[in-house]
């Protein structure tokens, strides 16, 4: 009788431990999937502007003297960013801000972000890593003065968000809203 009583007392503790273990293992597997860095072959060619991120193009627009391509990164996207062109990093700036959802039209203006400016041989390119509702951390791995090749790793946004690429107005954009992109592989435009 005492053994049965002890078993009944330990049963809820055992169930809690099993459930907690399952949750922790699931979260660990998700993090390994999320922070993956797949081996890729960088697209090569003259005058190419490569995608800095994996995701879905949300908007292609002109703002002043530049074109802007806004890309949404879901929690299933690879969150590593790459340099769209070869050049020299001329500025890396962090801007504090809000944490609106990435698809909110104000996110690229109001949200926290890292702004990475790259001077290429034919113009200035700006990669904006924009935090979002879930993504609260943008990490830049480059600093002013770094020389980059197209496709080099430049940073990561942790847990979904948005990446904007600002390019010279003279660039010819090759993507449209709804297109899927892959960092260092998809050609967003030509110089």
N, C-alpha and C positions, 0 to 999 in steps of 0.2 A: 504494500500500500504506500509506503514512504517513497519508494522508488518511482512509482507512478505519479505521486504528488510532485516530486522534484522535476520529473520530465515535463509535466504540465506548466510548472513555474518557468523552466528554461525555454520552453517552446516560443513564447513571444520574443525573447531576447535573440534566439537563433534566427527567427524570421526577420527581425530588424537588421541583424548583421548580414544576412544573405541579401536583402534588398539594398542596403547601403553599399555592400561590396559590388553588386551589379551596377548601381548608379555610378560609382567611382570608376569602374572599369569602362563603362560606356563613355563617360566624360573623357577619360584618358585616350581612348581610341578616337573620339571626335577631335581632340586636340592634335593628335598625331596626323590625322587626315587634314585638319584645317591648316596647320603650319607646314604643310608639305612643300618641297622644293623639287619638282620633277626635273629630270634631265631633259633639256631641249636643245635643238639645233637652231641657232639664231639665223634669221633670214638675212641673206647677204645681197648687196646690190647698190649701185650708185643712186644717190638722190632719194633713198627710201626713208620714210618716217614710220618707225615701228610703234606698235601699241606698247604703252608702258605697263599695261595690266591685263589680267584676264577678267572678262565680264561681258556685259551687254551695253551697247551704245544707247544712251538715253536721249542725247541731243547733239546736234551739230549746228553751231551758230557762229555769227560774226559779232565781235565786240570791239568797236573802235578799229584799230589797225591790226587786229589779229583774228584768227579763227579759233574756235574752242570746240573740243570734242569731250563730252561728259559721258563717263562710263560707270555703270552700277556694278558693284561687286556683291554677289550674294554670299551667304555663309558657305556655299558649296564651291565658290571660286577659289583659285590659288590666289593668295593675298600678297604675293611678292611683287614689287614694282621694279621695272627695268628702264634703262635710259632709252628714249625713243630715237636718239641720234648720237653720233660721236661729237664730242666737244669738251669744253671745260666748264666745271661748275663755278658760276660767278657769285652765287648767293644761295644760302639755305636759311630760311626764316620760319619760325614757329609763330602761329597766330592763335591765341586763345579764343574760345568762342563757345557756342551752344552745341547741343548734340541732337539736332533734328534728324528725322529719318532721311536717308540718302536720296530718296525720290522726291522729297519736299523741294519745291522750286527755290527756296531760300537757303538750302543747305550749303551750296557752294559759296555763299556770301557770309552767312552767319556762323557756320560751324567751325570748330577747332580744326586747324590744318597745318601741314608743313608745306612750304612753297620752295621748290627746288628749281633754280634758274640755271639753264645750260646754254652756253654760247657755242653754237655750231658754226661751221664755216660759212653758212648761208643765212644765218639769223639766230634769233633768240627763241628758245623753247622753254616753257614753264610747265612743270609737273606739279599739280596740287594733290596732295594726299589729304583727303577730307574725312574726318571722323563722322560717325553717324549715331543713330539711336543705340545700337548695340556696340558698335566699334568706338571705343573710347581712347584708343592709343594709336597714334601714327608714329612710326619709327623711321628716321632717315639714317642711312648708313654712309652718306657722303658728306663732304665738307667743302667749303670754298677752296678753289685751287685744284681739286681733283680732276684728272683727265679721264674721260670715259670713252668707251667704244659703244656703239649702238648695241643694246641688249645687255649691258652690264647691270648687275643688281644695284639698286639705289635705295631700297627701303621696303617696308611692309606696313600694312594697316591690319591691326589685330581685330578680327571678327566683323567683317562686312562693312562696306561703305561705298565711297565714290572716289574716282580719280579723274581729274580734269587735265587735259593737255591743251595748252595754249601754243599755237604755232603761227608763223608769219602769214599774213593775209595772202601772200603770193603762192602759198602751198596749195596743191590740188588734193582735196579730200577724197578718199576712195571708199568711205564707209557711210552708212546711214543709220538712223535710229532703228533698233531691233537687231542689228548685226552683232554676232558674238565675236569677241576678240581674245587673243592669246598673247601674253607679254612676250616681246622679242620675236614673235612669229608673224602676227597679223600686220600687214601693211595698211596703216591708217591713211597715208597720203604720200605724195611725192613733192620734192622741192622744186 
